[in-house]
C-alpha cells in the first residue's frame, strides 16, 4: 500500500507544519461561537423532548440520542470534556432497552440534560475543575466514564 502512495506523499517542513498547525488552531478558535450556539440550540431541543417525554417512541429516543451524540462528539473539540463525558453516559441511557419501562432510568436521563444545562449556564469548560467533579458525582457516573484524577 505504501508503494501506491509513495508518489502522493511528501515530507512537510517544520516551518510549514507550524504554519498549518497555527491555521488549524485559528479556524477552531473561530468556530467556538458557533459551537456555543449549537450547544444552546441542542439544549433547547432536548428541553422540548424532555418536556413531553415519550420513552416508548423510537423516534423520540432517536432524536434525543442524536442530539446527545452530536454534543458528545463536539465537546472534546472545543475543550468541554464534561459535555463529552455526560453526553456519552446519556447516549448509553437512551440506548438502554429498559428505558421505556424504568422510571429510574427516565429520571436519570432528565438529570443528565439538567447537568448539560449547568455546564452551559456556568461555562464549565475543560473538565470543570472541582465544580465538574461535583456535577459528575451528583450523576454518580460509573468509574469508566469518570475522567482520571
C-alpha positions as CSV (number, residue, x, y, z in Angstrom):
1,X,0.0,0.0,0.0
2,X,2.8,2.4,0.8
3,X,4.3,1.9,-2.7
4,X,1.0,3.1,-4.2
5,X,1.0,6.2,-2.1
6,X,4.7,6.9,-2.4
7,X,4.4,9.4,-5.2
8,X,1.5,11.2,-3.5
9,X,3.2,11.8,-0.1
10,X,5.8,14.3,0.7
11,X,7.7,15.5,3.7
12,X,6.4,18.6,5.4
13,X,9.0,21.0,6.5
14,X,8.8,22.1,10.2
15,X,8.0,25.7,9.3
16,X,5.2,24.6,7.1
17,X,3.9,22.2,9.7
18,X,3.9,25.1,12.3
19,X,2.0,27.3,9.9
20,X,-0.6,24.6,9.2
21,X,-1.0,24.0,12.9
22,X,-1.4,27.7,13.6
23,X,-4.1,28.0,10.8
24,X,-5.9,25.0,12.2
25,X,-5.9,26.5,15.7
26,X,-7.2,29.8,14.4
27,X,-10.0,28.1,12.5
28,X,-11.0,26.0,15.5
29,X,-11.0,29.1,17.7
30,X,-13.2,31.0,15.2
31,X,-15.7,28.1,15.5
32,X,-16.1,28.3,19.3
33,X,-19.0,30.8,18.9
34,X,-20.8,28.5,16.5
35,X,-20.3,25.7,19.0
36,X,-21.9,27.7,21.8
37,X,-24.9,28.5,19.5
38,X,-25.1,24.8,18.5
39,X,-24.9,23.8,22.2
40,X,-27.7,26.2,23.2
41,X,-29.9,25.0,20.3
42,X,-29.3,21.4,21.1
43,X,-30.3,22.0,24.8
44,X,-33.5,23.8,23.7
45,X,-34.3,20.8,21.5
46,X,-33.6,18.4,24.4
47,X,-35.7,20.5,26.7
48,X,-38.6,20.2,24.3
49,X,-38.2,16.5,24.2
50,X,-37.9,16.2,28.0
51,X,-40.9,18.4,28.5
52,X,-43.0,15.9,26.6
53,X,-41.3,12.6,27.3
54,X,-42.3,9.6,25.1
55,X,-39.9,6.9,26.1
56,X,-41.8,4.3,24.2
57,X,-41.5,6.2,20.9
58,X,-38.4,5.1,19.0
59,X,-38.3,8.4,17.0
60,X,-38.4,10.4,20.3
61,X,-35.5,8.3,21.6
62,X,-33.6,8.6,18.3
63,X,-33.9,12.4,18.3
64,X,-32.6,12.7,21.9
65,X,-29.8,10.2,21.1
66,X,-28.7,12.2,18.0
67,X,-28.6,15.4,20.0
68,X,-26.6,13.8,22.8
69,X,-24.3,12.0,20.4
70,X,-23.6,15.3,18.5
71,X,-22.7,17.1,21.7
72,X,-20.6,14.2,22.9
73,X,-18.6,14.4,19.7
74,X,-18.1,18.2,19.7
75,X,-17.4,18.6,23.4
76,X,-13.8,17.5,23.2
77,X,-13.0,19.5,20.1
78,X,-13.9,22.7,21.9
79,X,-12.4,21.9,25.3
80,X,-15.7,20.8,27.0
81,X,-14.7,17.4,28.2
82,X,-17.6,17.4,30.7
83,X,-20.1,17.6,27.7
84,X,-18.4,14.6,26.2
85,X,-18.5,12.6,29.4
86,X,-22.1,13.4,30.2
87,X,-23.1,13.0,26.5
88,X,-21.6,9.6,26.4
89,X,-23.4,8.5,29.5
90,X,-26.7,10.0,28.2
91,X,-26.3,8.1,24.9
92,X,-25.9,4.8,26.9
93,X,-29.0,5.5,28.9
94,X,-31.1,6.3,25.8
95,X,-29.9,3.2,24.1
96,X,-30.8,1.0,27.1
97,X,-33.7,-1.3,26.2
98,X,-35.2,-0.9,29.6
99,X,-35.7,2.9,29.3
100,X,-39.4,2.8,28.3
101,X,-40.2,0.7,31.5
102,X,-37.7,2.0,34.1
103,X,-38.7,5.2,35.9
104,X,-35.2,5.4,37.5
105,X,-33.5,5.5,34.0
106,X,-36.1,8.1,32.9
107,X,-35.3,10.4,35.8
108,X,-31.6,9.8,35.2
109,X,-32.0,10.9,31.6
110,X,-33.6,14.1,32.9
111,X,-30.7,14.6,35.3
112,X,-28.2,14.3,32.5
113,X,-29.9,17.0,30.5
114,X,-30.0,19.3,33.6
115,X,-26.3,18.6,34.0
116,X,-25.6,19.7,30.4
117,X,-27.6,22.9,31.1
118,X,-25.5,23.6,34.2
119,X,-22.3,23.3,32.0
120,X,-23.7,26.0,29.7
121,X,-25.1,28.2,32.5
122,X,-21.8,28.2,34.5
123,X,-19.5,27.9,31.4
124,X,-17.7,24.9,32.8
125,X,-15.0,24.3,30.2
126,X,-12.5,21.5,30.2
127,X,-13.2,19.1,33.0
128,X,-15.0,21.8,35.0
129,X,-12.5,21.5,37.9
130,X,-14.0,21.0,41.3
131,X,-17.4,22.0,40.1
132,X,-17.2,19.5,37.3
133,X,-16.2,16.7,39.8
134,X,-19.2,17.6,42.0
135,X,-21.5,17.6,39.0
136,X,-20.3,14.2,37.9
137,X,-20.7,12.9,41.5
138,X,-24.3,14.0,41.5
139,X,-24.9,11.9,38.5
140,X,-23.0,9.1,40.1
141,X,-21.3,8.1,36.9
142,X,-19.6,4.7,37.0
143,X,-15.8,4.8,37.1
144,X,-15.2,4.0,33.4
145,X,-16.9,7.3,32.4
146,X,-15.3,9.5,35.1
147,X,-12.2,11.4,34.0
148,X,-8.9,10.3,35.5
149,X,-7.9,12.2,38.6
